[in-house]
Amino acid sequence: MPKPYTPPGRIAAQVRHNGAVAIDEPWHGRGSAQALISPAMSTEPFSPTLPYAAWEGAFTDGEMDRIEAYGDALTHEKAALFGRNINEEYSDIRITRTAWIKPAAQTKWIFDRMQSVVRALNDKVWQFDLSGFSEDFQYTIYQGSERGHYDWHVDQGDLAKRRKLSLSLQLSDPSQYEGCELQLHASNSIEVAPKTRGTLIAFPSYVLHRVTPITRGVRKSIVVWSTGPKFR
């Protein structure tokens, strides 16, 4: 079995308190990591009770440019809200534009790369029993003209597959927008995730989180869920 791929960059443990349906294929691209270089991972201690972990430089600028160009060419629609009809009014809870990145020849490298990053992060931090990706990747756009946001929620519910890890890849440079913070509430305080372009934020899907209103510019990201058997 190939070693998990560690992209250039570093993993930063973010902890101040103890808290912390489409494809159904286990771990896309098994074996693809053999062609990738695996630099050493951070030796910082990690705790499975982290509210989140941040991997700075998980993707290079060139890779993010490719992802952004592909995502921008997709059809963006009003984001759905679990349990609500798409035609209902729920702008007080969520205003987001989304599209879906599906497995294909053009996108295989994205799925392979994300798989390697998720494996390495999970092995380092949580050691959850994960099966892979059971949903397409969500290309997400928050626009200042709409005051895009997403109120407090968790990434679990009546789903076909059990989400265990949620991940958000920051595609936009923080100079391109204001507001639009990814915040996590896993204990008695609210943690703010870093905004550096190329940073991947990972957290257990049961952690309460939100995206605050964007007041200027545009913020883009990819949102991914890794699924697996029930917690034991």
BAKOL-737830 format. One record per residue (C-alpha): y negated, z, x negated. Coordinates in steps of 0.5 Angstrom, whole numbers. Layout:
BEGIN
SITE / Y / Z / X
...
! end
This chain:
BEGIN
SITE / 0 / 0 / 0
SITE / -7 / -2 / -3
SITE / -12 / 3 / -5
SITE / -18 / 5 / 0
SITE / -24 / 1 / -2
SITE / -30 / 4 / -4
SITE / -36 / 0 / -4
SITE / -42 / 1 / -9
SITE / -46 / 7 / -7
SITE / -45 / 14 / -6
SITE / -42 / 19 / 0
SITE / -47 / 24 / 2
SITE / -44 / 30 / 6
SITE / -50 / 32 / 11
SITE / -48 / 39 / 13
SITE / -53 / 45 / 14
SITE / -48 / 49 / 20
SITE / -41 / 49 / 22
SITE / -41 / 44 / 28
SITE / -41 / 38 / 27
SITE / -22 / -6 / 49
SITE / -21 / -12 / 46
SITE / -16 / -13 / 40
SITE / -11 / -7 / 40
SITE / -9 / -9 / 33
SITE / -8 / -3 / 28
SITE / -12 / -4 / 22
SITE / -14 / -11 / 21
SITE / -13 / -14 / 14
SITE / -8 / -10 / 11
SITE / -7 / -12 / 4
SITE / -14 / -15 / 4
SITE / -17 / -9 / -1
SITE / -13 / -12 / -6
SITE / -18 / -17 / -8
SITE / -23 / -11 / -8
SITE / -26 / -7 / -14
SITE / -25 / 1 / -12
SITE / -30 / 5 / -16
SITE / -29 / 12 / -16
SITE / -31 / 16 / -10
SITE / -36 / 22 / -10
SITE / -33 / 29 / -12
SITE / -37 / 33 / -8
SITE / -33 / 38 / -3
SITE / -33 / 36 / 4
SITE / -31 / 40 / 10
SITE / -28 / 37 / 16
SITE / -33 / 41 / 20
SITE / -38 / 37 / 18
SITE / -43 / 34 / 24
SITE / -43 / 28 / 20
SITE / -42 / 24 / 14
SITE / -47 / 19 / 11
SITE / -45 / 13 / 6
SITE / -51 / 10 / 2
SITE / -50 / 3 / 0
SITE / -43 / 2 / 4
SITE / -45 / -5 / 5
SITE / -50 / -9 / 0
SITE / -56 / -12 / 2
SITE / -53 / -19 / 2
SITE / -47 / -17 / 7
SITE / -52 / -14 / 11
SITE / -56 / -20 / 12
SITE / -50 / -24 / 13
SITE / -48 / -19 / 19
SITE / -55 / -19 / 22
SITE / -56 / -27 / 22
SITE / -49 / -27 / 25
SITE / -51 / -22 / 30
SITE / -58 / -25 / 32
SITE / -54 / -31 / 34
SITE / -50 / -28 / 39
SITE / -52 / -27 / 46
SITE / -56 / -20 / 47
SITE / -55 / -17 / 54
SITE / -57 / -10 / 57
SITE / -53 / -5 / 55
SITE / -48 / -2 / 60
SITE / -47 / 5 / 61
SITE / -41 / 9 / 62
SITE / -39 / 10 / 70
SITE / -45 / 6 / 72
SITE / -46 / -1 / 75
SITE / -50 / -6 / 70
SITE / -55 / -7 / 76
SITE / -56 / 0 / 77
SITE / -63 / 3 / 74
SITE / -61 / 8 / 68
SITE / -67 / 6 / 64
SITE / -68 / 14 / 63
SITE / -62 / 15 / 60
SITE / -61 / 8 / 56
SITE / -65 / 2 / 54
SITE / -61 / -2 / 49
SITE / -59 / -9 / 48
SITE / -52 / -11 / 45
SITE / -48 / -16 / 43
SITE / -40 / -16 / 41
SITE / -37 / -18 / 35
SITE / -30 / -20 / 36
SITE / -25 / -21 / 31
SITE / -25 / -29 / 28
SITE / -25 / -33 / 22
SITE / -32 / -32 / 21
SITE / -32 / -24 / 22
SITE / -25 / -22 / 19
SITE / -29 / -20 / 12
SITE / -33 / -15 / 17
SITE / -27 / -12 / 20
SITE / -23 / -12 / 13
SITE / -29 / -8 / 10
SITE / -31 / -3 / 15
SITE / -23 / -2 / 16
SITE / -23 / 0 / 8
SITE / -30 / 4 / 9
SITE / -27 / 8 / 15
SITE / -20 / 10 / 11
SITE / -24 / 12 / 5
SITE / -29 / 17 / 9
SITE / -23 / 19 / 14
SITE / -19 / 21 / 8
SITE / -24 / 24 / 4
SITE / -27 / 28 / 10
SITE / -23 / 29 / 17
SITE / -16 / 27 / 15
SITE / -15 / 25 / 23
SITE / -9 / 21 / 25
SITE / -12 / 14 / 26
SITE / -9 / 7 / 29
SITE / -15 / 2 / 28
SITE / -20 / -1 / 32
SITE / -19 / -2 / 39
SITE / -25 / -5 / 41
SITE / -30 / -10 / 39
SITE / -36 / -8 / 34
SITE / -42 / -7 / 38
SITE / -49 / -10 / 35
SITE / -54 / -6 / 38
SITE / -62 / -7 / 38
SITE / -67 / -2 / 40
SITE / -74 / -6 / 41
SITE / -81 / -2 / 41
SITE / -83 / -6 / 46
SITE / -78 / -3 / 51
SITE / -78 / 4 / 48
SITE / -71 / 3 / 47
SITE / -67 / 9 / 47
SITE / -60 / 13 / 48
SITE / -60 / 20 / 51
SITE / -55 / 25 / 49
SITE / -48 / 23 / 50
SITE / -41 / 23 / 47
SITE / -37 / 17 / 45
SITE / -31 / 19 / 50
SITE / -29 / 18 / 57
SITE / -24 / 15 / 61
SITE / -22 / 9 / 56
SITE / -16 / 5 / 55
SITE / -16 / 8 / 48
SITE / -18 / 15 / 45
SITE / -24 / 14 / 40
SITE / -24 / 19 / 35
SITE / -29 / 17 / 30
SITE / -35 / 14 / 31
SITE / -39 / 10 / 26
SITE / -46 / 7 / 26
SITE / -48 / 2 / 20
SITE / -56 / 2 / 19
SITE / -58 / -6 / 19
SITE / -66 / -5 / 19
SITE / -70 / -2 / 14
SITE / -74 / 4 / 16
SITE / -80 / 1 / 15
SITE / -79 / -4 / 20
SITE / -79 / 1 / 26
SITE / -82 / 8 / 28
SITE / -78 / 13 / 32
SITE / -71 / 11 / 34
SITE / -67 / 17 / 30
SITE / -60 / 18 / 31
SITE / -59 / 25 / 32
SITE / -53 / 30 / 32
SITE / -52 / 36 / 36
SITE / -46 / 40 / 33
SITE / -48 / 47 / 33
SITE / -55 / 51 / 34
SITE / -59 / 46 / 31
SITE / -60 / 38 / 31
SITE / -59 / 34 / 25
SITE / -62 / 27 / 24
SITE / -58 / 22 / 20
SITE / -61 / 18 / 14
SITE / -64 / 11 / 16
SITE / -63 / 8 / 9
SITE / -61 / 1 / 10
SITE / -54 / 0 / 9
SITE / -52 / 7 / 10
SITE / -46 / 8 / 14
SITE / -46 / 14 / 19
SITE / -39 / 17 / 21
SITE / -38 / 23 / 26
SITE / -32 / 25 / 31
SITE / -33 / 22 / 37
SITE / -33 / 28 / 41
SITE / -40 / 30 / 37
SITE / -46 / 30 / 42
SITE / -51 / 25 / 39
SITE / -57 / 21 / 42
SITE / -62 / 15 / 39
SITE / -69 / 17 / 40
SITE / -74 / 12 / 43
SITE / -77 / 7 / 38
SITE / -84 / 7 / 38
SITE / -85 / 1 / 34
SITE / -81 / -5 / 31
SITE / -74 / -7 / 32
SITE / -68 / -3 / 29
SITE / -61 / -6 / 29
SITE / -54 / -3 / 28
SITE / -47 / -4 / 28
SITE / -43 / 1 / 32
SITE / -36 / 2 / 31
SITE / -30 / 6 / 34
SITE / -24 / 8 / 31
SITE / -18 / 10 / 35
SITE / -12 / 14 / 35
SITE / -7 / 19 / 38
SITE / -9 / 25 / 41
SITE / -11 / 31 / 37
SITE / -6 / 36 / 36
! end
